[in-house]
Amino acid sequence: PTLGNLFPEQTPNLTNGAAIYAEKCLACHGETGMGDGPQGIQLGVTVTAYGLPEIARAASPAQWYEVVTRGRMDRFMPPFASLNDQERWDVVAYIFTLHTTPEQIEQGKALFDANCAGCSTDFFQDQEKMSALTEVELARLINQGNDQIPAFGANLKEDELWAVAAYLRSVSFDTSTETASASTSTPEPVTVTETPVPAEAGAPSVEGTPIEGTPQ
């Protein structure tokens, strides 16, 4: 698939992303993104644990979109040609929720409202800007500010700082449960068609090896 813009044309939808993740990614990356999926543990390589904060906070959505688009064949991850551009952004957005909790997001919102009262969230809804930013950079922005956002994190503890950064990331996502994409339907157990070949089987195939009955 072509790489396209390094930001989505539409706000990424988390419901759609969750359905795509369950069908395309869970077998290797695991239900909670810890790299412990039933097929991933057979690959002979370490599967990226997107659910670890130390990994997720250092990555930008644009970086992970590029990985989903181009694949990483050195680690037996194929490019996901069956997904269109927006679907790839949707699943990347969902992956960014795996290292956070609803409670952390709520805490971050409360802290943002209390410490930056009257601040607009327009900056954090700008897909082009947010796709290029890591959570580390968002935390730095909270502490240092910019021409649109005042610095307001001086009195925040470290866990509070990360909670606000996680909340601000969530502002750039669509949390509605309705989406027009066909891939958001909830079928019976699916066949994973873009599954990498285990390392011991030799060179990986871009088409992958279908696994019948892989539960969604």
C-alpha positions as a Markdown table, in Angstrom:
| # | Residue | x | y | z |
|---|---|---|---|---|
| 1 | Pro | 0.0 | 0.0 | 0.0 |
| 2 | Thr | 1.0 | 3.6 | -0.6 |
| 3 | Leu | 2.1 | 5.6 | 2.4 |
| 4 | Gly | 0.0 | 8.7 | 1.7 |
| 5 | Asn | -0.1 | 11.7 | 4.1 |
| 6 | Leu | 1.5 | 11.2 | 7.5 |
| 7 | Phe | -1.7 | 12.4 | 9.1 |
| 8 | Pro | -5.3 | 11.2 | 8.6 |
| 9 | Glu | -7.9 | 12.9 | 6.5 |
| 10 | Gln | -10.6 | 12.2 | 9.0 |
| 11 | Thr | -10.4 | 11.8 | 12.8 |
| 12 | Pro | -9.4 | 8.2 | 13.6 |
| 13 | Asn | -12.3 | 6.2 | 15.0 |
| 14 | Leu | -11.4 | 4.0 | 18.0 |
| 15 | Thr | -14.4 | 1.6 | 17.6 |
| 16 | Asn | -13.3 | 0.8 | 14.0 |
| 17 | Gly | -9.7 | 0.6 | 15.1 |
| 18 | Ala | -10.5 | -1.9 | 17.9 |
| 19 | Ala | -12.3 | -4.2 | 15.4 |
| 20 | Ile | -9.4 | -4.1 | 13.0 |
| 21 | Tyr | -6.9 | -4.8 | 15.8 |
| 22 | Ala | -8.9 | -7.8 | 16.9 |
| 23 | Glu | -8.9 | -9.2 | 13.4 |
| 24 | Lys | -5.5 | -8.2 | 12.1 |
| 25 | Cys | -3.2 | -7.6 | 15.1 |
| 26 | Leu | -4.3 | -9.5 | 18.2 |
| 27 | Ala | -2.9 | -12.9 | 17.1 |
| 28 | Cys | 0.7 | -11.5 | 17.4 |
| 29 | His | 0.5 | -8.4 | 19.6 |
| 30 | Gly | -2.0 | -9.9 | 22.2 |
| 31 | Glu | -5.3 | -8.6 | 23.5 |
| 32 | Thr | -3.7 | -5.9 | 25.6 |
| 33 | Gly | -0.8 | -5.1 | 23.2 |
| 34 | Met | 1.9 | -6.8 | 25.3 |
| 35 | Gly | 3.3 | -8.8 | 22.4 |
| 36 | Asp | 2.1 | -12.0 | 23.8 |
| 37 | Gly | -0.5 | -13.1 | 21.2 |
| 38 | Pro | -0.7 | -16.9 | 20.6 |
| 39 | Gln | 1.0 | -16.6 | 17.2 |
| 40 | Gly | 3.5 | -13.9 | 18.2 |
| 41 | Ile | 5.1 | -16.1 | 20.8 |
| 42 | Gln | 5.9 | -18.7 | 18.0 |
| 43 | Leu | 7.7 | -16.2 | 15.7 |
| 44 | Gly | 11.2 | -16.4 | 17.2 |
| 45 | Val | 11.4 | -12.6 | 17.5 |
| 46 | Thr | 10.3 | -10.2 | 20.1 |
| 47 | Val | 6.9 | -8.7 | 19.1 |
| 48 | Thr | 6.6 | -5.0 | 20.0 |
| 49 | Ala | 4.6 | -4.5 | 23.2 |
| 50 | Tyr | 2.5 | -1.5 | 22.3 |
| 51 | Gly | 0.8 | -1.7 | 25.7 |
| 52 | Leu | 4.0 | -0.7 | 27.6 |
| 53 | Pro | 4.0 | 3.0 | 28.4 |
| 54 | Glu | 7.7 | 3.3 | 27.9 |
| 55 | Ile | 7.3 | 2.1 | 24.3 |
| 56 | Ala | 4.1 | 4.0 | 23.4 |
| 57 | Arg | 5.1 | 7.3 | 24.9 |
| 58 | Ala | 8.2 | 7.5 | 22.7 |
| 59 | Ala | 6.3 | 6.9 | 19.4 |
| 60 | Ser | 4.2 | 9.2 | 17.2 |
| 61 | Pro | 1.1 | 8.0 | 15.4 |
| 62 | Ala | 2.9 | 8.8 | 12.1 |
| 63 | Gln | 5.7 | 6.4 | 13.0 |
| 64 | Trp | 3.3 | 3.6 | 13.7 |
| 65 | Tyr | 1.2 | 4.3 | 10.7 |
| 66 | Glu | 4.3 | 3.9 | 8.6 |
| 67 | Val | 5.0 | 0.5 | 10.2 |
| 68 | Val | 1.5 | -0.7 | 9.6 |
| 69 | Thr | 1.6 | 0.5 | 6.0 |
| 70 | Arg | 5.1 | -0.8 | 5.0 |
| 71 | Gly | 5.4 | -3.6 | 7.5 |
| 72 | Arg | 8.6 | -4.8 | 9.1 |
| 73 | Met | 9.5 | -8.0 | 7.3 |
| 74 | Asp | 12.7 | -8.3 | 9.3 |
| 75 | Arg | 10.4 | -9.0 | 12.3 |
| 76 | Phe | 7.8 | -11.0 | 10.3 |
| 77 | Met | 5.2 | -8.2 | 10.1 |
| 78 | Pro | 3.7 | -7.8 | 6.6 |
| 79 | Pro | 2.4 | -4.6 | 5.2 |
| 80 | Phe | -1.4 | -4.4 | 5.6 |
| 81 | Ala | -2.5 | -3.9 | 2.0 |
| 82 | Ser | -6.1 | -5.0 | 2.7 |
| 83 | Leu | -6.6 | -1.8 | 4.8 |
| 84 | Asn | -7.2 | 1.6 | 3.3 |
| 85 | Asp | -5.4 | 4.7 | 4.6 |
| 86 | Gln | -8.2 | 5.7 | 7.1 |
| 87 | Glu | -8.5 | 2.1 | 8.4 |
| 88 | Arg | -4.7 | 2.1 | 9.1 |
| 89 | Trp | -5.1 | 5.4 | 11.0 |
| 90 | Asp | -8.0 | 3.9 | 12.9 |
| 91 | Val | -6.1 | 0.9 | 14.1 |
| 92 | Val | -3.0 | 3.0 | 15.0 |
| 93 | Ala | -5.2 | 5.3 | 17.1 |
| 94 | Tyr | -6.6 | 2.2 | 18.9 |
| 95 | Ile | -3.1 | 0.9 | 19.6 |
| 96 | Phe | -2.3 | 4.2 | 21.3 |
| 97 | Thr | -5.1 | 3.5 | 23.9 |
| 98 | Leu | -3.5 | 0.2 | 25.0 |
| 99 | His | -1.1 | 1.8 | 27.5 |
| 100 | Thr | -3.7 | 4.0 | 29.1 |
| 101 | Thr | -6.9 | 3.4 | 31.2 |
| 102 | Pro | -10.2 | 5.3 | 31.2 |
| 103 | Glu | -9.4 | 6.4 | 34.8 |
| 104 | Gln | -6.1 | 7.9 | 33.7 |
| 105 | Ile | -7.8 | 9.8 | 30.8 |
| 106 | Glu | -10.5 | 11.1 | 33.3 |
| 107 | Gln | -7.7 | 12.2 | 35.7 |
| 108 | Gly | -5.9 | 13.9 | 32.8 |
| 109 | Lys | -9.0 | 15.8 | 31.7 |
| 110 | Ala | -9.7 | 17.0 | 35.3 |
| 111 | Leu | -6.1 | 18.2 | 35.7 |
| 112 | Phe | -6.2 | 20.0 | 32.3 |
| 113 | Asp | -9.4 | 21.7 | 33.2 |
| 114 | Ala | -8.1 | 22.7 | 36.6 |
| 115 | Asn | -4.7 | 23.9 | 35.5 |
| 116 | Cys | -5.4 | 25.3 | 32.1 |
| 117 | Ala | -8.9 | 26.7 | 32.6 |
| 118 | Gly | -10.1 | 28.4 | 29.4 |
| 119 | Cys | -7.5 | 26.7 | 27.2 |
| 120 | Ser | -8.7 | 25.7 | 23.8 |
| 121 | Thr | -8.2 | 22.1 | 22.7 |
| 122 | Asp | -8.1 | 23.1 | 19.0 |
| 123 | Phe | -4.3 | 22.4 | 18.8 |
| 124 | Phe | -4.9 | 18.8 | 20.1 |
| 125 | Gln | -7.6 | 18.2 | 17.5 |
| 126 | Asp | -5.3 | 19.2 | 14.6 |
| 127 | Gln | -4.5 | 15.8 | 13.0 |
| 128 | Glu | -1.4 | 17.0 | 11.2 |
| 129 | Lys | 0.2 | 18.3 | 14.4 |
| 130 | Met | -0.9 | 15.5 | 16.7 |
| 131 | Ser | 0.2 | 12.7 | 14.3 |
| 132 | Ala | 3.8 | 14.0 | 14.4 |
| 133 | Leu | 3.9 | 14.4 | 18.2 |
| 134 | Thr | 5.0 | 11.7 | 20.7 |
| 135 | Glu | 3.6 | 11.7 | 24.2 |
| 136 | Val | 7.0 | 12.7 | 25.5 |
| 137 | Glu | 6.7 | 15.8 | 23.3 |
| 138 | Leu | 3.2 | 16.4 | 24.6 |
| 139 | Ala | 4.5 | 16.3 | 28.2 |
| 140 | Arg | 7.2 | 18.7 | 27.2 |
| 141 | Leu | 4.6 | 21.0 | 25.7 |
| 142 | Ile | 2.6 | 20.9 | 28.9 |
| 143 | Asn | 5.7 | 22.0 | 30.8 |
| 144 | Gln | 7.0 | 24.6 | 28.4 |
| 145 | Gly | 4.0 | 25.7 | 26.4 |
| 146 | Asn | 4.1 | 27.1 | 22.8 |
| 147 | Asp | 2.5 | 30.0 | 20.9 |
| 148 | Gln | -0.9 | 28.4 | 21.3 |
| 149 | Ile | -0.8 | 26.6 | 24.6 |
| 150 | Pro | 0.5 | 28.2 | 27.9 |
| 151 | Ala | 2.9 | 26.3 | 30.1 |
| 152 | Phe | 0.8 | 24.8 | 32.9 |
| 153 | Gly | 2.5 | 21.7 | 34.1 |
| 154 | Ala | 5.0 | 23.1 | 36.6 |
| 155 | Asn | 3.0 | 21.9 | 39.6 |
| 156 | Leu | 2.1 | 18.5 | 38.2 |
| 157 | Lys | 3.6 | 15.3 | 39.6 |
| 158 | Glu | 5.1 | 12.9 | 37.0 |
| 159 | Asp | 2.0 | 10.5 | 36.9 |
| 160 | Glu | -0.2 | 13.6 | 36.6 |
| 161 | Leu | 1.8 | 14.9 | 33.7 |
| 162 | Trp | 1.5 | 11.6 | 31.9 |
| 163 | Ala | -2.3 | 11.5 | 32.6 |
| 164 | Val | -2.7 | 14.9 | 31.0 |
| 165 | Ala | -0.6 | 13.9 | 28.0 |
| 166 | Ala | -2.7 | 10.8 | 27.6 |
| 167 | Tyr | -5.9 | 12.9 | 27.8 |
| 168 | Leu | -4.6 | 15.3 | 25.2 |
| 169 | Arg | -3.8 | 12.5 | 22.9 |
| 170 | Ser | -7.3 | 11.1 | 23.3 |
| 171 | Val | -8.8 | 14.5 | 22.2 |
| 172 | Ser | -7.5 | 13.7 | 18.7 |
| 173 | Phe | -9.5 | 10.5 | 18.4 |
| 174 | Asp | -13.2 | 9.8 | 17.6 |
| 175 | Thr | -14.7 | 7.8 | 20.3 |
| 176 | Ser | -18.2 | 7.4 | 18.7 |
| 177 | Thr | -19.4 | 3.8 | 18.3 |
| 178 | Glu | -20.9 | 4.3 | 14.9 |
| 179 | Thr | -18.8 | 4.0 | 11.8 |
| 180 | Ala | -19.5 | 3.4 | 8.1 |
| 181 | Ser | -16.5 | 1.1 | 7.5 |
| 182 | Ala | -17.3 | -2.5 | 6.6 |
| 183 | Ser | -14.4 | -3.8 | 8.6 |
| 184 | Thr | -16.0 | -2.7 | 11.9 |
| 185 | Ser | -18.7 | -5.4 | 11.8 |
| 186 | Thr | -18.4 | -8.1 | 14.5 |
| 187 | Pro | -18.3 | -11.5 | 12.7 |
| 188 | Glu | -17.9 | -14.9 | 14.1 |
| 189 | Pro | -14.3 | -16.1 | 14.6 |
| 190 | Val | -12.3 | -14.8 | 11.6 |
| 191 | Thr | -9.5 | -16.0 | 9.4 |
| 192 | Val | -6.4 | -13.9 | 9.7 |
| 193 | Thr | -5.1 | -13.4 | 6.2 |
| 194 | Glu | -2.0 | -11.2 | 6.9 |
| 195 | Thr | -0.3 | -13.3 | 9.5 |
| 196 | Pro | 3.5 | -13.6 | 9.3 |
| 197 | Val | 5.2 | -16.9 | 8.9 |
| 198 | Pro | 7.0 | -18.2 | 12.1 |
| 199 | Ala | 10.7 | -17.7 | 12.0 |
| 200 | Glu | 11.5 | -21.4 | 12.0 |
| 201 | Ala | 9.5 | -21.8 | 8.8 |
| 202 | Gly | 12.0 | -19.8 | 6.7 |
| 203 | Ala | 11.6 | -16.5 | 4.9 |
| 204 | Pro | 8.3 | -14.7 | 5.7 |
| 205 | Ser | 5.6 | -14.2 | 3.1 |
| 206 | Val | 3.8 | -10.9 | 2.6 |
| 207 | Glu | 0.6 | -12.8 | 2.1 |
| 208 | Gly | 1.1 | -14.7 | 5.3 |
| 209 | Thr | -0.3 | -18.0 | 6.4 |
| 210 | Pro | -4.1 | -18.0 | 7.1 |
| 211 | Ile | -5.0 | -19.5 | 10.5 |
| 212 | Glu | -8.5 | -20.9 | 10.6 |
| 213 | Gly | -10.7 | -20.2 | 13.6 |
| 214 | Thr | -8.6 | -17.5 | 15.1 |
| 215 | Pro | -11.0 | -15.9 | 17.6 |
| 216 | Gln | -11.8 | -12.2 | 17.2 |
